[in-house]
């Protein structure tokens, strides 16, 4: 998948050296789920790239119906015949040249799939495109078709996010390529393509014909389809001729006059209270198991820049390189800026809210387990992942379930995910924690010690041959003199990292007269606070705010630095700390979580929370930066310790051993079985928690109530409770969502929430 922030338009799905190896297993020979519909006319060798991208699809139960629309080029015809001979799922039909609309209609007549996938002979799709589109339509019956964001490449290169959400604006202009998955009955209901439109815009007319028949679609917010732009193609040449565009627009407006008044506008429906869950999947896609390793599913909250996410990514990279197949399911709606990173090592990546109705999370997860023959499920950081464990255990035999936690969070849900790890321990074959401190915390709250495994995270050692050159290069880029000491901080600039204390430490060190520079790497909700304090302390010249950077850039910045400063409120074991030590950067960090398991007096300085910590931080940083020989000695010891005890390869080996142990326990000390009926009810309850949690979150995000509104609007707990219940019910209706969308009502909701809290309303 493409990196939307730094796109590489040459990395197309059909040219990648390493392709997913999905193959049908026991379901081979069953009716195809999807019929791929392709018109073909004198297509160049680019057609082979289209073929490769289809072979790499995670949904393999497809057929490809190609209609050769009167090709005249012998090489093109031979190429089509060669591709067709390589796969029994490919059907080729021929007709005299009649245009792409006619070719598509003929292909549909010879197809059998529940869904139709319109794909031109030189375009491509990412490996999960078909599976996500099919599941979107199965999960969201309000829509008749769907596509995704587009990567436009070739003679023009750009990212295209405009899609079917434009609705009736399609009457004014087409909004994208014809690449889409469509319900067969909707296609037939619309009458298919107008075959009189021979040379362009037939797809624009087709979408409006669908709208006229009462059908409309959705665009999945992921870059899953690749649309090739060719400046010298037949379509482009015709469109540049005379008044073709203007004349066709006039025809469209006449043909569909009045449609704007009844244009279909389906929306994704909300989750209703205790919604009935579908227990079985309609999708037949049983893939052959992995012959060279395990099949592992990671259930994560998101894929963003962060320490826990870095550990997940490193684990997935290492496990995939050792022959294991990985599926990743993210459960939160977020800006998944690292999704492309995960796709480098696991093409099987699914952001569930992007394409599923929430009621289908349980069904899709159990489908994936069955489809891929998954043998190990790892829950890490996902609340609903824990809550769905009863259901997944009840429908998945032969699967080992593991969780992985990094740090307790007492300010959130009385411990955060480690609290869930204790509560759901009897449904897990093993708990994995990354510090002995966290293991002890869990034991103190009733966890079973025999089911807890400590696995310290590991990092790659920096190559000595690259250190000197990188240090000089980065310092030159940042205009830092070669002999000036550098302090570095990395992390989300949020309450946990105590940015105000960070600024105070830097000021106190600066007040001693010591010359140094500092680099602040990261972003967060308290960045403005930190910047204001640095300005107030006149530190903006010697402190550089670098924002979020790539992981490689972070590693390079470490090489250019001398001391890591992290006065965190709490941590597990910071991955930034381990990476700093591997690069020879001496840590001065808070004595919290599992930090003391790594930082001994000969490799760094631990500072305990307390009334004197500001002075202690400042003294430690000043001492290290003032004594270059001592700093060099500790830097060498940091690198040696990281390589010896916290290696990246050691972490991968340890996790493989943990998976083996979990399967041994699954057989020798099995957990109590859960009946499917009880698992189903627990899944319903999990989704009810989600629905209510989303409602509260929506209320919490409201703006502060205007001072003109009386704070005494709620007189009693009974009244508060009644209003809250009414608000929750009303929020499930279309009218309620419109009313509550106003700033006034959202502000009122937040004030009501605080009032309820003070009154003790549950």
URKAJO-V846911 format. One record per helix or strand. SS is the DSSP state (alpha for helix, beta for strand). FROM is the first residue (numbers start at 1). TO is the last residue. If there is no record, write none. Layout:
BEGIN
ss = [SS & SS]
from = [FROM & FROM]
to = [TO & TO]
END
This chain:
BEGIN
ss = [beta & beta & alpha & beta & alpha & beta & alpha & beta & beta & alpha & beta & beta & alpha & beta & alpha & alpha & beta & alpha & alpha & alpha & beta & beta & alpha & beta & alpha & beta & alpha & alpha & beta & alpha & alpha & beta & beta & beta & alpha & alpha & beta & alpha & alpha & beta & beta & alpha & beta & alpha & alpha & beta & alpha & beta & alpha & beta & alpha & beta & alpha & beta & alpha & alpha & beta & alpha & alpha & alpha & alpha & alpha]
from = [24 & 34 & 46 & 62 & 74 & 90 & 100 & 115 & 124 & 129 & 145 & 158 & 164 & 180 & 184 & 202 & 217 & 234 & 244 & 259 & 287 & 295 & 307 & 325 & 339 & 348 & 352 & 358 & 376 & 383 & 389 & 400 & 409 & 415 & 417 & 425 & 430 & 436 & 449 & 452 & 459 & 464 & 486 & 495 & 499 & 517 & 527 & 543 & 551 & 563 & 575 & 586 & 595 & 604 & 613 & 628 & 647 & 648 & 676 & 717 & 734 & 743]
to = [24 & 40 & 55 & 69 & 85 & 95 & 109 & 118 & 125 & 139 & 154 & 160 & 171 & 183 & 190 & 212 & 229 & 239 & 255 & 262 & 287 & 300 & 321 & 330 & 343 & 351 & 355 & 372 & 380 & 387 & 395 & 405 & 409 & 415 & 423 & 427 & 433 & 443 & 451 & 454 & 459 & 477 & 490 & 497 & 511 & 521 & 536 & 547 & 559 & 566 & 582 & 590 & 597 & 607 & 626 & 645 & 647 & 668 & 700 & 730 & 740 & 759]
END
